[in-house]
Each structure stands twice: as C-alpha cells, then as structure tokens.
C-alpha cells in the first residue's frame, strides 16, 4: 500500500460534505411503535484532539421514546470516561417544553456519515502513524499485523470499509 493511496483517501474525506435531514417532531417518531417505548443507543466514534494530539472516543446519542402517551427526545454526548452532556431535550409531558431545534450541533447527531467519516480518518491515521491509540485491535492481532507487515494494509482496508458506507464512497473506491 502506498503513501499516495493514503493521500487520495484522505483527500476524499476532506471534501465530503455532510447531509443533514430536516428536523421535525414527526421525523423522530415516523417509524416508532404504538404505545410506550424507549429506544436508547449510541455507538462510539473517534475524535482527534489537536491540543493533546491524541484520539478519544465519543458517543453521540439520540434517545427517543413515549411514556404515558407522551413523546420525549434527548440528544447527548458521552466520552469514554463517562462524562455526559445533554445537548437537547424535549418532553411533551412538560407544559413549558417546546420542540425547537435551535442547537447547531444537534444536526450532527443525525448525520450518520460523520460516524463512518470519523472511523475512516482514524484508520488512515493508524496507517500513517503505525499505532492504534484507541485499542481497536486485539493486542495479539495488532502485534502480528505489525510483525508480518500487514498493519498498513489492514488500516487502509478498514478505512475503505468505512468510506464504502459513505454516500458516493463505493463509486470513489471503484475509481482508484
């Protein structure tokens, strides 16, 4: 795998523009079950801290549900240390709570491409630097891949798998 290929992949990621959905209350509850329910889930994604020059994991979560017939939504972020920040909260049961999506960062929670973009960037960093700061490989896999010379190939293939999930990603990969 060449440095040129890594640069092409990085260039593609830098040019990607996120696509944010139109946010309405109906948008969040379009395919939800009848009655009370709670959907709470998040996935870890990497984030580079340029000040400390390290990678960290964050989870950006949108939880939705219905309790006693009232809909609720919350968007929060959590770091791997367990620190949580609520960015948006709506609850129909509270009389003074209005559905207003005023927070600019909230759209980020709904743009699934940012997840794949972050992981692709992380794996390209690993390919270039030769290290897995977040410990995403099992220690035995990590050591064997470095020893047999397939570490860079593994990282690039991991980045490609994430790029493939981005809109237009497969077309770009086919052009390489």
C-alpha positions in Angstrom: 0.0 0.0 0.0 1.4 3.3 -1.0 1.5 6.7 0.7 -0.2 8.0 -2.5 -3.2 5.8 -1.8 -3.5 7.1 1.7 -3.3 10.7 0.4 -6.1 10.0 -2.1 -8.3 8.6 0.6 -7.6 11.5 2.9 -8.4 14.0 0.2 -11.7 12.3 -0.5 -12.6 12.5 3.2 -11.7 16.2 3.4 -14.1 17.0 0.5 -17.1 15.2 1.9 -20.0 17.5 2.9 -22.4 16.2 5.5 -26.1 15.9 4.6 -28.4 16.9 7.4 -32.1 15.9 7.5 -35.0 18.3 8.1 -35.9 18.0 11.7 -39.5 17.8 12.8 -41.1 16.1 15.7 -42.8 13.7 13.2 -39.4 12.9 11.7 -38.3 11.3 15.0 -41.4 9.3 15.5 -42.1 8.3 11.9 -41.5 4.5 12.4 -41.9 4.1 16.1 -44.2 1.5 17.7 -47.6 2.4 19.2 -47.8 2.8 22.9 -45.0 3.4 25.3 -41.4 2.5 24.3 -37.8 3.6 24.8 -35.0 3.5 22.2 -31.7 4.4 23.8 -28.5 3.5 21.9 -25.2 5.0 20.7 -22.0 4.0 19.0 -18.5 5.1 19.8 -16.7 7.2 17.3 -13.2 8.5 17.3 -12.3 12.2 17.7 -8.9 13.7 17.3 -7.8 16.3 19.9 -5.3 18.5 18.2 -4.3 20.1 21.5 -3.1 16.8 23.1 -2.5 15.2 19.7 -4.4 12.1 20.8 -7.5 10.3 19.8 -10.5 9.8 22.1 -13.8 8.0 21.8 -17.2 9.8 22.0 -20.7 8.6 21.6 -23.3 10.9 20.1 -26.7 9.5 21.1 -30.3 10.4 20.3 -32.7 8.7 22.6 -36.5 8.7 21.8 -39.5 7.2 23.5 -43.0 7.5 24.6 -44.0 7.3 28.3 -47.6 7.5 29.5 -48.5 8.5 25.9 -46.1 11.5 25.9 -43.2 11.6 23.4 -39.7 12.5 24.6 -36.3 13.1 22.8 -32.9 13.7 24.1 -29.5 14.2 22.4 -26.4 13.7 24.5 -22.7 13.1 24.1 -20.6 10.9 26.3 -16.8 10.4 26.4 -15.1 7.2 27.2 -14.5 8.5 30.8 -18.3 8.5 31.3 -18.7 12.3 31.1 -22.2 13.2 29.7 -23.5 16.4 28.2 -27.2 16.8 27.2 -27.4 18.9 24.0 -31.1 18.8 23.5 -34.1 17.6 25.5 -37.8 17.6 24.6 -40.7 16.1 26.7 -44.4 16.5 25.7 -45.4 15.9 29.3 -43.7 19.2 30.4 -46.1 22.0 29.6 -43.4 24.7 29.0 -41.2 22.4 26.9 -41.3 23.4 23.2 -40.0 21.4 20.3 -37.3 23.9 19.0 -34.2 22.6 17.4 -32.0 25.6 17.9 -28.7 23.9 18.7 -26.5 23.9 15.6 -24.6 20.8 16.8 -27.9 18.8 17.0 -27.9 18.0 13.3 -24.5 16.4 13.8 -26.2 13.7 15.8 -28.4 12.7 12.8 -25.8 12.7 10.1 -24.8 9.0 10.0 -22.0 9.7 7.6 -20.0 11.5 10.3 -19.6 8.2 12.1 -18.1 6.5 9.0 -16.0 9.6 8.2 -14.5 9.6 11.7 -13.6 6.0 11.6 -12.1 6.3 8.2 -10.0 9.2 9.3 -8.9 7.2 12.4 -7.8 4.2 10.4 -5.8 6.4 8.0 -4.1 8.0 11.0 -3.2 4.5 12.3 -1.8 3.5 8.8 0.4 6.6 8.8 1.5 6.6 12.4 1.7 2.8 12.9 -0.2 2.9 16.2 -3.8 2.1 17.4 -4.3 4.7 20.2 -7.9 3.6 20.8 -7.1 -0.1 21.1 -9.5 -1.1 18.4 -7.4 -4.2 17.5 -6.9 -7.1 19.9 -3.3 -6.9 21.2 -2.4 -10.2 19.5 -3.9 -9.1 16.2 -2.1 -5.7 16.4 1.3 -7.3 17.1 1.0 -9.9 14.4 -0.1 -7.4 11.8 2.9 -5.2 12.5 5.3 -8.2 12.5 4.1 -9.6 9.3 3.9 -6.2 7.6 0.2 -6.1 7.0 -0.6 -3.4 9.5 -0.8 -0.6 6.9 -2.9 -2.8 4.6 -5.3 -3.7 7.5 -5.7 0.0 8.4 -6.3 1.1 4.8 -8.8 -1.7 4.3 -10.6 -0.6 7.5 -10.7 3.0 6.2 -12.0 1.8 2.8 -14.8 -0.2 4.5 -16.0 3.0 6.2 -15.6 5.1 3.0 -17.8 2.5 1.3 -20.6 3.3 3.7 -20.5 7.0 2.8 -22.7 8.3 0.0 -20.7 8.0 -3.2 -18.0 6.1 -1.4 -18.2 3.0 -3.5 -18.0 5.0 -6.7 -14.9 6.7 -5.4 -13.3 3.4 -4.4 -14.0 1.9 -7.8 -12.2 4.9 -9.4 -8.9 4.1 -7.6 
